[in-house]
Amino acid sequence: MQRIVGLMSGTSVDGIDAVLVDIAGTERDLAVHLVAFETYAYSPSLRSQILEVCAGSPLSVEELATLDDAIAQSFADAAINIQAGQSVKATLIGSHGQTVFHRPPQSGQLGYSLQLGRGDVIAHGTGTKTVSNFRAADIAAGGQGAPLVPKIDVCLLSHPTLRRCVQNLGGIGNVAVLPPLDSALDLGKNVKGWDTGPSNVLLDLAVSQFTQGQQTYDAGGQWAAQGTICQPLVEHWLQQPFFCESPPKSTGRELFSPAYLQACLQDAQAYQLSEADILATLTELTAASIVHSYRTFLDLMPDQVLLCGGGSRNVYLRERIQTLLTDAIPVLTTDEVGVNADAKEAIAFAVLAHWRILGISGNLPSATGAVQAVPLGDIHVPWGLGS
């Protein structure tokens, strides 16, 4: 049994999700016990700077280094705070960092993905061995560098008889397709995964714009639920080429950006929609793109869909996904099958750190497109700790 901190901040840039977990086993016998979970908000100025960089704001190398260190210190603080009051401290940290740029591989060119919050600063600031930079090894093997969670989903969420889709609803949505347990534990070609498109990112940008920054998201989808969906607009938006690309595939704020939202709002002008109508229609885009993705790229539809991430708390979004799938396919959250829906992504990077130290591969080539499975992450040892 090893006590590990997992740290994650996604494309929504809401803050740092931190977990303290006890992990035993390796793959087939993996067992994770959640000891503590908390989300630590970025300072408003740091969050604003991160969002500006994600939107393409230029930085000097010196400014980039300063931002990298500031994010790393925030992650180190989160790792320390999540352990406050605990008599048993973590011996390892797995930190995803903050993605500020993601470019999928194309035309024979390797992809590129940049996560700020360097692991050596976290290791030094906490005095704890740290694993970071998880996406680089998969990209070097020709993969997308995303999604990296499907192998953990296989180990924690596969069912003996049911075919499940585990749908993460962060800023960007991604899915892990899990066949029944016997074949899933092959950890091979039967498991699939890909980014489905925007989840919360366009909604959050729209809410922030409509409220002049006073709100950053639509709590529970209550605002969107008051609107009317503009179906012709949804069908137009679904013509975006990304939705038709075959997996493996990944995306980010580079595509679904503030400029992309402005184009959507320009499209909406022809329909004279209210702000609630626009939010309802953007929510429908998320739901419709997910269901379109399943129907287009799966040989068989799932028996269950398990939602996780911040969007799993959006009641209206969950209702729309359920409606589009029909009642024949229940839409649940991972809470209902024993894995905290808010903490799951941070748990995943604690597990990936655990596997990295053991030399166990963390990616699934069937999900990322890499040519082989490889251990993920760079190991950083604080001064005086030894190897």
Secondary structure, 3 states (H helix, E strand, C coil): CEEEEEEEECCCCCCEEEEEEEEECCCCCCEEEEEEEEEECCCHHHHHHHHHHHCCCCCCHHHHHHHHHHHHHHHHHHHHHCCCCCCCCCCEEEEEEEEEEEECCECCECCEEEEECCHHHHHHHHCCCEEECCHHHHHHCCCCCCCCCHHHHHHHHCCCCCCEEEEEECCEEEEEEECCHHHHCCCCCCCEEEEEEECCHHHHHHHHHHCCCCCCCCHHHHHHHCCCCCHHHHHHHCCCHHHHCCCCCCCCCCCCCHHHHHHHHHHHHHHCCCHHHHHHHHHHHHHHHHHHHHHHHCCCCCCEEEEECHHHHCHHHHHHHHHHHCCCCCEEEHHHHCCCCCCHHHHHHHHHHHHHHHCCCCCCHHHHCCCCCCCCCEEECCCCCCC
